[in-house]
Amino acid sequence: MRRPVLSLTVLATSMAGHVPTVLAQEAVPLAAAASAPAETTRSMGQVVVFGEAVGVRQTRANVKIGAVDLDQYPPGVSADKVLERVSGIQVGSSNAFGGDGFESTINMRGFGKDSIGFSIDGIPNGRTTLGGGSVPTRYFDSSNLAAVDVSQSAGVIGAPSHQALAGHINYLTQDPERRFGLRAEAAAGSAEYGRLYARIDSGEIAPGVTSYLSVSKQQWQVSYVDDPAGHNTRDHVDFKVLAKLGEDTVLRLRGSYNDRDETSGTNIVTLKQFNTDPRHDGYTDTWTGVPATDRNYRGLKGNPRTDRIGYADLSTALPAGLKLSTKVYVHSQDGVGKETGLGNGGFPGLDGKATSLYFRANAYDMTRRGALAELSGRVNDWLDWRAGAWYERYTRSQLRSWYPILDESSGPATAATADAVSEDKHWTNRSAMGYLANRTTLMDGRLKLDYGVTYLDNRVDYRAPIQDSKTAKLNFVNQARADSGVLPKAGGVFALTDATELFAGYAKNAATVTDATLEGGAAATLSAAQSVRDMDTAKAFDLGLRHKGEDYALGAQVFAITSKETVAADIAGSLQSENVGQGRRVRGLELTASGRINRSIRLYGAFTYQKTEYRLDDVDAQGYPVKGFIRDGAELVGIAPRNLFLEATWRPTDALKLAANARYLGSRAGYYANPRVAGSGVDERLPGYALFGVNGSYQFDHLTVGLNLENLTDKRYISGIAPELMTTASTAGRYFIGAPRTVVLWLRAEL
């Protein structure tokens, strides 16, 4: 199997179906690549990678992570981890190779992952919020990943998303191989990490029909604790079929199953706790028989989930030079948010005793169904148009139940029947989007203009037979009837010379209404509820310069984003959301360089500088709101003004590869005390940190052996801030502990 060749071929196709002229000429055709010598293949592949690293010929800010980049990471790496190499993005996790749980943070140009659009092969991810959301890395095994297409400005016209205020990330999965093949992987490392993976490619089982099936299993523990309780596991299955139904028709069918269990979860900490002991997070790892202590037992925490997704993608040519692309998909999820509480927690149905321990199961259930369609045609250089639509409907429920621990003195076994239900919530969400786009090419191709409009409509109904039993909030309701209005998007790229180009882009983006916002404004009647009529919006602008030489590419771009949002926040630490209006302003500079010194040495670097601030209404003279813990004009919480990624790769032979990398994240605002709120504490700022890593691999005939080492100096640091807790008092804890030194040894066999 030639994974890099396949990956680069897939990479050359954008989600909208348009291939920039220069990239289309440089991309290696699949048939030619399959027969190309290894040395030629790599050389041609690097030409594509250099240009795509800075977005050459794109009319917006854009970066593509390709096979050469993915080769720097071990099997089983979270696809979130690879985003660290993109300017404008800051990632953090308590797992050195990324995660797909509560502890994983992604920030793009000052916005968290809940404001970034995600998709898989153009299929929208859904929301990423804690409590019923899902991150895209659960929908595919990273060993089946071909590339990642990152648009930092969300200027992609027609990209479907519920939450793309800041940008959009599309993960592209590999197509099946044309020949029969087998691939197996095994890995082991720190924190009891283990992984097994197997994939079989059928080859051409019928004329034009190929497929693959992969299965994998992983396990690990929380990394920064010396001897934690429990294990986390991930069982995953991917299946994909590609059928060429004639000369101009292609059908893709794909499905995945992901089961994530968690009995070794990560916890949030206060800054004082971290400074006192960065190896402990407040959870306990041994059962003591004392309820006040065992309520923090790690095995009773976590967020196990099961996700299933399937889609069909059909593209075909129609008469009169038209092209039609359609996609349909279904996604289901069920899971549990695990917590504990004492019997005197105040919820009706509990026994009221401080010596009784309860397991709290926050059961989630969700089903999403949707469809996309796009019709396109080219008339001439002035008129190269697309028109499309997206519709999705999802239903979601959340049931919070309390199960008594059977015998507090002996262990965490729970009763089969709940003593109490403190929440019973239901949402029905319908989203529809339509768009028109056109590309105009002028001056013999030197000037390209992409422009169009998008319209997004969102209708949400919320009902809660029990919103909160503790405060007797029963039979609460709310609804949202919101639309974005016309959202203009435009971008252009002008070739100043054969090697240098100037680009600029503008996009107005909107996000659908969050489930938490409906909950935060709910009341006993619709007339009393704070019904939602407005969407969160953001305006983004890019201006940049790119230069591409024979063996290198350079990119520099400035950007500005302003937003107006409604944030559903747990202001009082009561697990009940309140709606808070806020806006933000972000301005910055991004620099990217990719190239090689000679045939053996490749260098890459990405740097970001950004200046951020909150824009708040209803504040006092010092900028403090009535409630909450942010401040008007202050730097955004959790966003570092500077971050840097550097990487050097040495490949003296086709078989041997050695690489080193460095990642720096500057000091960040962690918390703002509010004098208008009693007991709010003091401001907190998190120190910056630098992490270093090395990796290497050697390829025999059909076997590759590799080693990856992260956090070489065993630096202790805070990796991120829980997005859901940014508006709670710092005494409740909000920070994630970063992963210590981590090593992974891996093998890959291909036949």
Residue pairs with C-beta under 8 A, 6 or more apart in sequence:
1 177
1 181
1 183
1 201
1 750
2 33
2 34
2 41
3 67
3 174
4 41
4 42
4 45
4 67
4 68
4 71
5 28
5 30
5 33
5 34
5 36
5 41
5 45
5 67
6 30
6 67
6 146
6 174
6 175
6 177
7 66
7 67
7 70
7 146
7 147
7 174
8 27
8 28
8 33
8 45
8 48
8 49
8 66
8 67
8 147
9 27
9 28
9 29
9 30
9 33
10 146
10 147
10 172
10 174
10 175
11 27
11 48
11 52
11 64
11 66
11 67
11 146
11 147
11 149
11 172
12 19
12 23
12 24
12 27
12 48
13 19
13 172
14 20
14 149
15 119
15 121
15 122
15 149
15 156
15 159
15 170
16 156
16 157
16 158
16 159
16 374
16 386
16 437
17 315
17 323
17 325
17 374
17 376
17 386
18 386
18 439
19 27
20 56
20 57
20 58
21 57
21 445
22 51
22 56
22 57
23 48
23 51
23 52
23 56
23 57
26 44
26 47
26 48
26 51
27 48
28 36
28 41
28 44
28 45
28 48
30 178
33 41
33 44
34 178
36 44
38 654
39 654
42 654
43 599
45 66
45 67
45 68
46 68
46 596
46 602
48 66
49 66
49 68
49 69
49 594
50 548
50 551
50 552
50 553
50 594
50 595
51 57
51 548
51 553
52 63
52 64
52 66
53 63
53 64
53 553
53 555
53 592
53 594
53 604
54 63
54 546
54 548
54 553
54 554
54 555
54 592
54 593
54 594
55 61
55 62
55 63
55 64
55 503
55 546
55 555
56 501
56 546
56 548
56 553
57 448
57 493
57 501
58 491
58 493
58 503
59 155
59 448
59 449
59 450
59 491
59 492
59 493
59 503
59 505
60 151
60 153
60 155
60 156
60 450
60 491
60 503
60 505
60 507
60 542
61 88
61 151
61 152
61 153
61 155
61 505
61 542
61 544
61 557
61 559
61 590
62 149
62 150
62 151
62 152
63 86
63 87
63 150
63 152
63 592
64 147
64 148
64 149
64 150
65 82
65 83
65 85
65 86
65 147
65 148
65 150
66 147
67 146
67 147
68 602
69 82
69 85
69 604
70 82
70 142
70 145
70 147
71 657
71 697
72 647
72 649
72 659
72 661
72 695
73 81
73 82
73 97
73 142
73 695
73 708
74 97
74 187
74 189
74 695
74 706
74 708
74 744
74 746
75 142
75 143
75 185
75 187
75 195
75 197
75 746
75 748
76 97
76 142
76 143
76 185
76 187
76 195
76 197
76 216
76 218
77 97
77 98
77 142
78 93
78 95
78 97
78 98
78 99
78 100
78 104
78 137
78 142
79 98
79 136
79 137
79 140
79 142
79 145
79 148
79 171
80 91
80 93
80 98
80 99
80 100
80 104
80 106
80 135
80 137
81 91
81 93
81 97
81 98
82 98
82 148
83 89
83 91
83 106
83 148
83 150
83 169
84 91
84 645
84 663
85 604
85 606
85 645
85 647
86 150
86 152
86 606
87 152
87 590
87 591
87 592
87 606
87 607
87 608
88 108
88 109
88 152
88 167
88 559
88 588
88 590
88 608
88 610
89 106
89 107
89 108
89 150
89 152
89 608
90 105
90 106
90 107
90 608
90 639
90 640
90 643
90 665
91 98
91 104
91 105
91 106
91 107
92 104
92 105
92 665
92 719
92 720
92 736
92 738
93 99
93 103
93 104
93 105
93 719
93 720
93 736
93 738
93 739
94 103
94 222
94 223
94 224
94 266
94 719
94 736
94 737
94 738
94 739
95 103
95 104
95 191
95 220
95 223
95 739
96 190
96 223
96 710
96 711
96 739
96 740
96 742
97 708
97 710
97 742
97 744
98 104
98 137
100 135
100 137
100 138
100 234
100 260
101 260
101 262
101 265
101 266
101 302
101 303
102 130
102 265
102 266
102 303
102 722
103 266
103 719
103 720
103 736
104 113
104 135
104 720
105 112
105 113
105 638
105 719
105 720
105 721
105 722
105 723
105 736
106 112
106 113
106 116
107 113
107 638
107 639
108 115
108 116
108 152
108 166
108 167
109 152
109 166
109 167
109 540
109 559
109 561
109 586
109 588
109 610
110 166
110 561
110 584
110 586
110 588
110 610
110 612
110 636
110 639
111 165
111 166
111 167
111 538
111 561
111 563
111 584
111 586
112 638
112 723
113 128
113 135
113 723
114 127
114 128
114 129
114 133
114 163
114 514
114 723
115 163
115 164
115 165
115 166
115 511
115 536
115 538
115 565
116 128
116 163
116 164
116 165
116 166
116 167
116 168
116 169
117 124
117 125
117 154
117 159
117 160
117 161
117 162
117 163
117 164
117 167
117 168
117 169
118 124
118 125
118 128
118 135
118 136
118 161
118 168
118 169
118 170
118 171
119 125
119 136
119 159
119 160
119 161
119 168
119 169
119 170
119 171
120 136
120 139
120 140
120 170
120 171
120 173
120 309
121 170
121 171
121 172
121 173
121 252
121 254
121 311
121 313
122 159
122 160
122 170
122 313
122 327
122 372
123 160
123 309
123 311
123 313
123 327
123 329
123 372
124 160
124 161
124 162
124 370
124 390
124 392
125 134
125 135
125 136
125 139
125 161
126 133
126 134
126 162
126 331
126 366
126 368
126 394
127 133
127 134
127 162
127 163
127 514
127 515
128 134
128 135
128 136
128 163
129 514
129 515
129 516
129 724
130 303
130 337
130 723
130 724
131 337
131 362
131 364
131 398
131 515
131 516
132 333
132 364
132 366
132 396
132 398
132 515
134 305
134 307
134 331
134 333
136 169
136 171
137 171
138 258
138 260
138 305
138 307
139 171
139 256
139 258
139 307
139 309
140 171
140 173
140 238
140 256
141 197
141 214
141 216
141 236
141 238
141 256
143 183
143 185
143 197
143 199
143 214
143 216
144 173
144 174
144 199
144 212
144 214
144 238
144 240
145 171
145 172
145 173
145 174
146 172
146 173
146 174
146 175
147 172
148 169
148 170
148 171
148 172
149 169
149 170
149 172
150 167
150 168
150 169
150 170
151 159
151 167
151 168
151 169
152 166
152 167
152 542
152 559
152 590
153 167
153 505
153 507
153 540
153 541
153 542
153 559
154 161
154 164
154 165
154 166
154 167
154 168
154 507
154 509
154 538
154 540
155 450
155 489
155 491
155 505
155 506
155 507
155 540
155 542
156 168
157 386
157 435
157 437
157 450
157 452
157 453
157 454
157 489
158 374
158 386
158 388
158 390
158 433
158 435
158 437
158 452
158 454
159 168
159 170
160 370
160 372
160 390
160 392
160 433
161 168
161 511
162 431
162 511
162 512
163 511
163 512
164 509
164 511
165 509
165 510
165 511
165 536
165 537
165 538
165 563
165 565
166 509
166 538
166 540
166 561
173 238
173 240
173 254
174 212
174 240
175 210
175 240
175 242
175 252
176 201
176 202
176 210
176 211
176 212
176 240
176 241
176 242
177 201
177 203
177 210
177 212
178 203
178 204
178 210
179 201
179 203
179 204
180 201
180 202
180 203
181 200
181 201
181 203
181 750
181 751
182 198
182 199
182 200
182 201
182 749
182 750
182 751
183 197
183 198
183 199
183 200
183 201
183 214
183 748
183 749
183 750
183 751
184 197
184 198
184 199
184 748
184 749
185 195
185 196
185 197
185 198
185 216
185 746
185 747
185 748
185 749
186 195
186 196
186 197
186 746
186 747
187 193
187 194
187 195
187 744
187 745
187 746
187 747
188 194
188 195
188 744
188 745
188 746
189 742
189 743
189 744
189 745
190 223
190 740
190 741
190 742
190 743
190 744
191 220
191 221
191 222
191 223
191 742
192 219
192 220
192 221
192 231
193 218
193 219
193 220
193 742
193 744
194 218
194 219
194 220
195 216
195 217
195 218
195 219
195 746
196 216
196 217
197 214
197 215
197 216
197 217
198 214
198 215
198 216
199 212
199 213
199 214
199 215
199 238
200 212
200 213
200 214
201 210
201 211
201 212
202 210
202 211
202 212
203 210
204 210
205 211
208 243
208 244
208 245
209 241
209 242
209 243
209 244
210 241
210 242
211 239
211 240
211 241
211 242
212 238
212 239
212 240
213 237
213 238
213 239
214 236
214 237
214 238
214 239
215 236
215 237
216 234
216 235
216 236
217 233
217 234
217 235
217 236
218 233
218 234
218 236
219 231
219 232
219 233
219 234
220 231
220 232
220 264
221 228
221 230
221 231
221 232
221 264
222 228
222 232
222 264
222 265
222 266
222 281
222 298
223 739
223 740
223 742
224 278
224 279
224 281
224 737
224 738
224 739
224 740
225 279
225 280
225 281
225 283
225 285
226 279
227 285
228 264
228 283
228 285
228 298
229 263
229 264
229 284
229 285
229 286
229 297
229 298
229 299
230 262
230 263
230 264
230 265
230 298
230 299
231 263
231 264
232 260
232 261
232 262
232 263
232 264
232 265
232 302
233 259
233 260
233 261
234 258
234 259
234 260
234 261
235 257
235 258
235 259
236 256
236 257
236 258
236 259
237 256
237 257
237 258
238 254
238 255
238 256
239 254
239 255
239 256
240 252
240 253
240 254
240 255
241 251
241 252
241 253
241 254
242 250
242 251
242 252
243 250
243 251
243 252
243 253
244 250
245 251
245 316
247 317
248 316
248 317
249 314
249 315
249 316
249 317
250 314
250 315
250 316
251 312
251 313
251 314
252 312
252 313
252 314
253 310
253 311
253 312
253 313
254 310
254 311
254 313
255 308
255 309
255 310
255 311
256 307
256 308
256 309
256 310
257 306
257 307
257 308
258 305
258 306
258 307
258 308
259 305
259 306
260 304
260 305
260 306
261 304
262 301
262 302
262 303
262 304
262 338
263 298
263 299
263 302
264 298
264 299
264 302
265 283
265 298
265 301
265 302
265 303
265 338
266 281
266 736
266 737
267 281
267 282
267 283
267 298
267 301
267 733
268 281
268 722
268 725
268 733
268 734
268 735
268 736
269 281
269 282
269 733
269 735
269 736
269 737
270 730
270 731
270 732
270 733
270 734
270 735
271 670
271 671
271 684
271 686
271 718
271 730
271 735
273 280
273 281
273 282
273 733
274 718
274 735
274 737
278 716
278 737
281 737
282 296
282 733
283 296
283 297
283 298
283 301
284 293
284 294
284 296
284 297
284 298
285 297
285 298
287 294
287 297
287 411
287 412
288 294
289 408
289 409
289 410
290 408
291 342
291 354
291 355
291 356
291 357
291 405
291 408
292 342
292 354
294 340
294 357
294 405
294 408
294 412
295 340
295 341
295 342
295 357
296 340
297 340
297 412
299 412
300 338
300 339
300 340
300 359
300 412
301 338
301 339
301 340
302 338
303 335
303 336
303 337
303 338
304 335
304 336
304 338
305 333
305 334
305 335
305 364
306 333
306 334
306 335
307 331
307 332
307 333
308 331
308 332
308 333
309 329
309 330
309 331
309 332
310 329
310 330
310 331
311 327
311 328
311 329
311 330
312 327
312 328
312 329
313 325
313 326
313 327
314 324
314 325
314 326
314 327
315 323
315 324
315 325
315 326
316 323
316 324
317 323
317 324
318 324
320 377
321 377
321 378
322 375
322 376
322 377
323 375
323 376
323 377
324 373
324 374
324 375
324 376
325 372
325 373
325 374
325 376
326 371
326 372
326 373
326 374
327 371
327 372
327 373
328 370
328 371
328 372
329 368
329 369
329 370
329 371
330 367
330 368
330 369
330 370
331 366
331 367
331 368
331 369
332 366
332 367
332 368
333 364
333 365
333 366
333 367
334 363
334 364
334 365
334 366
335 363
335 364
336 361
336 362
336 363
336 364
337 361
337 362
337 364
338 359
338 360
338 361
338 362
339 359
339 360
339 362
340 357
340 358
340 359
340 360
341 347
341 350
341 357
341 358
341 360
341 402
342 353
342 354
342 355
342 356
342 357
342 358
343 350
343 351
343 352
343 353
343 354
343 355
343 356
343 357
343 358
343 404
344 350
344 352
344 353
344 354
344 356
345 358
345 470
346 470
347 402
347 420
347 422
347 469
347 470
348 420
348 422
348 469
348 470
349 402
349 419
349 420
349 421
349 469
350 356
350 358
350 402
350 419
350 420
351 404
351 419
355 408
356 404
356 405
356 408
357 404
357 405
357 408
358 402
358 403
358 404
358 405
358 419
359 402
359 403
359 404
359 405
359 412
359 414
360 400
360 401
360 402
360 403
361 400
361 401
361 402
361 403
361 418
362 398
362 399
362 400
362 423
363 398
363 399
363 400
363 401
364 396
364 397
364 398
365 396
365 397
366 394
366 395
366 396
366 397
367 394
367 395
367 396
368 392
368 393
368 394
369 392
369 393
369 394
370 390
370 391
370 392
370 393
371 390
371 391
371 392
372 388
372 389
372 390
373 388
373 389
374 386
374 387
374 388
375 386
375 387
375 388
376 384
376 385
376 386
376 387
377 384
377 385
378 384
378 385
379 385
381 440
381 441
381 442
382 440
382 441
383 438
383 440
384 438
384 439
384 440
384 441
385 436
385 437
385 438
385 439
386 435
386 436
386 437
386 438
386 452
387 435
387 436
387 437
388 434
388 435
389 432
389 433
389 434
389 435
390 431
390 432
390 433
390 434
391 430
391 431
391 432
391 433
392 429
392 430
392 431
392 432
393 428
393 429
393 430
393 431
394 427
394 428
394 429
395 426
395 427
395 428
395 429
396 426
396 427
396 429
396 515
397 424
397 425
397 426
397 427
398 423
398 424
398 425
398 426
399 421
399 423
399 424
399 425
400 421
400 422
400 423
400 424
401 418
401 420
401 421
401 422
402 418
402 419
402 420
402 421
402 422
403 414
403 415
403 416
403 417
403 418
403 419
404 414
404 415
404 419
405 412
405 413
405 414
405 415
406 413
406 414
406 415
407 413
420 469
421 466
421 469
422 466
422 468
422 469
422 470
423 464
423 466
423 467
423 468
423 469
424 464
424 465
424 466
425 462
425 463
425 464
425 466
425 467
425 519
426 462
426 463
426 464
427 460
427 461
427 462
427 515
427 518
428 460
428 461
429 458
429 459
429 460
429 512
429 513
429 515
430 458
430 459
430 460
431 456
431 457
431 458
431 512
432 456
432 457
432 458
433 454
433 455
433 456
433 457
434 454
434 455
435 452
435 453
435 454
435 455
436 452
436 453
437 450
437 451
437 452
437 489
438 450
438 451
438 452
439 448
439 449
439 450
440 448
440 449
440 451
441 447
441 448
441 449
442 448
442 449
445 495
446 494
446 495
447 492
447 493
447 494
447 495
448 492
448 493
448 494
449 490
449 491
449 492
450 489
450 490
450 491
450 492
451 488
451 489
451 490
451 491
452 488
452 489
452 490
453 486
453 487
453 488
453 489
454 484
454 486
454 487
454 489
455 483
455 484
455 485
455 486
455 487
456 483
456 484
456 487
456 510
456 512
456 535
457 482
457 483
457 484
458 480
458 482
458 483
458 512
458 513
458 535
459 479
459 480
459 481
459 482
460 479
460 480
460 512
460 513
460 515
460 518
460 532
461 479
462 476
462 477
462 478
462 479
462 515
462 518
462 519
462 522
463 475
463 476
463 477
464 473
464 475
464 476
464 477
464 519
464 522
465 474
465 475
466 473
466 474
467 473
467 474
467 476
467 519
467 522
467 576
468 576
471 576
473 522
474 524
475 524
476 522
476 523
476 524
476 529
477 522
477 523
477 524
477 525
477 526
477 529
478 518
478 519
478 521
478 522
478 523
478 526
478 529
478 530
478 531
478 532
479 518
479 526
479 529
479 531
479 532
480 513
480 517
480 518
480 531
480 532
480 533
481 531
481 532
481 533
482 512
482 513
482 532
482 533
482 534
482 535
483 535
484 510
484 535
484 537
487 507
487 508
487 509
487 510
488 506
488 507
488 508
489 505
489 506
489 507
489 508
490 505
490 506
490 507
491 503
491 504
491 505
491 506
491 507
491 542
492 503
492 504
492 505
493 501
493 502
493 503
494 501
494 502
494 503
495 501
496 502
499 547
499 548
499 549
500 545
500 546
500 547
500 548
501 545
501 546
501 547
502 544
502 545
503 542
503 543
503 544
503 545
503 546
503 557
504 541
504 542
504 543
504 544
505 540
505 541
505 542
506 539
506 540
506 541
506 542
507 539
507 540
508 537
508 538
508 539
508 540
509 537
509 538
509 539
509 540
510 535
510 536
510 537
510 538
511 535
511 536
511 537
512 535
513 532
513 535
514 568
516 568
516 577
517 532
517 566
517 568
517 577
517 579
518 532
519 568
519 577
520 530
520 568
520 569
520 577
520 578
520 579
521 529
521 530
521 531
521 532
521 579
522 529
522 530
523 529
523 530
530 579
532 566
534 566
536 563
536 564
536 565
536 566
537 563
537 564
538 561
538 562
538 563
538 564
539 561
539 562
539 563
540 559
540 560
540 561
541 559
541 560
541 561
542 557
542 558
542 559
543 557
543 558
543 559
544 555
544 556
544 557
544 558
544 590
545 555
545 556
545 557
546 553
546 554
546 555
546 556
547 553
547 554
547 555
548 554
549 595
551 595
551 596
552 593
552 594
552 595
552 596
553 592
553 593
553 594
553 595
554 592
554 593
555 590
555 591
555 592
555 593
556 589
556 590
556 591
556 592
557 589
557 590
558 587
558 588
558 589
558 590
559 586
559 587
559 588
559 589
559 590
560 585
560 586
560 587
560 588
561 584
561 585
561 586
561 587
562 583
562 584
562 585
562 586
562 615
563 583
563 584
563 585
564 581
564 583
564 615
565 581
565 582
565 583
565 584
566 579
566 580
566 581
566 582
567 579
567 580
567 581
567 582
567 727
568 577
568 578
568 579
568 580
569 577
569 578
569 579
569 580
569 628
569 724
569 726
569 727
569 728
570 576
570 577
570 578
570 724
570 725
570 727
570 728
571 578
571 580
571 627
571 628
571 727
571 728
572 578
572 728
573 728
573 729
573 732
578 627
580 625
580 627
580 628
580 727
581 616
581 617
581 618
582 614
582 615
582 616
582 630
583 614
583 615
583 616
584 612
584 613
584 614
584 615
584 636
585 612
585 613
585 615
586 610
586 611
586 612
586 636
587 610
587 611
587 612
588 608
588 609
588 610
588 611
589 608
589 609
589 610
590 606
590 607
590 608
590 609
591 605
591 606
591 607
591 608
592 605
592 606
592 607
593 603
593 604
593 605
593 606
594 602
594 603
594 604
594 605
595 602
595 603
596 602
596 603
597 603
600 650
600 651
600 652
601 648
601 649
601 650
601 651
602 648
602 649
602 651
603 647
603 648
603 649
604 645
604 646
604 647
604 648
604 649
605 644
605 645
605 646
605 647
606 644
606 645
607 642
607 643
607 644
607 645
608 642
608 643
608 644
609 641
609 642
610 639
610 641
611 641
612 635
612 636
612 639
612 641
613 633
613 634
613 635
613 636
614 630
614 631
614 632
614 633
614 634
614 636
615 632
615 633
616 623
616 625
616 630
616 631
616 632
618 625
618 626
619 625
619 631
619 632
620 676
622 631
622 675
623 631
623 632
623 633
623 634
624 631
624 632
624 674
624 675
624 676
625 631
625 632
625 674
625 676
626 676
627 674
627 676
627 677
628 674
628 677
628 727
629 671
629 672
629 673
629 674
629 677
629 680
629 726
629 727
629 728
629 729
629 730
630 637
630 672
630 726
630 727
631 672
631 674
634 669
634 672
635 641
635 669
636 669
637 668
637 669
637 670
637 671
637 672
637 721
637 726
638 668
638 669
638 670
638 720
638 721
638 723
638 726
639 668
639 669
640 665
640 666
640 667
640 668
640 688
641 666
641 667
642 664
642 665
642 666
642 688
643 663
643 664
643 665
643 666
644 662
644 663
644 664
645 661
645 662
645 663
645 664
646 661
646 662
646 663
647 659
647 660
647 661
647 662
648 659
648 660
648 661
649 657
649 658
649 659
650 657
650 658
650 659
651 657
651 658
654 699
655 698
655 699
655 700
656 696
656 697
656 698
656 699
657 696
657 697
657 698
658 694
658 695
658 696
659 694
659 695
659 696
660 692
660 693
660 694
661 692
661 693
661 694
661 695
662 690
662 691
662 692
662 693
663 690
663 691
663 692
663 693
664 688
664 689
664 690
664 691
665 688
665 689
665 690
666 688
667 685
667 686
667 687
667 688
668 685
668 686
668 688
669 683
669 684
669 685
669 686
670 684
670 685
670 686
670 718
670 721
670 730
670 734
670 735
671 681
671 683
671 684
671 730
671 734
672 683
673 680
673 681
673 682
673 683
673 730
674 680
677 729
679 729
679 731
680 729
680 730
681 729
681 730
681 731
684 730
686 718
686 735
687 717
689 715
689 717
689 738
690 715
691 710
691 711
691 712
691 713
691 715
691 717
692 711
692 712
692 713
693 708
693 709
693 710
693 711
693 712
694 708
694 709
694 712
695 706
695 707
695 708
695 709
696 706
696 707
697 704
697 705
697 706
697 707
698 704
698 705
698 706
702 749
702 750
702 751
703 747
703 748
703 749
703 750
704 747
704 748
704 749
704 750
705 745
705 746
705 747
706 745
706 746
706 747
706 748
707 743
707 744
707 745
707 746
708 743
708 744
708 746
709 741
709 742
709 743
709 744
710 739
710 741
710 742
710 743
711 738
711 739
711 740
711 741
711 742
712 741
713 741
714 740
714 741
715 738
715 740
716 737
716 738
716 740
717 738
718 735
718 736
718 737
718 738
719 736
719 737
719 738
719 739
720 735
720 736
721 734
721 735
721 736
722 734
722 735
722 736
725 732
725 733
725 734
726 734
728 734
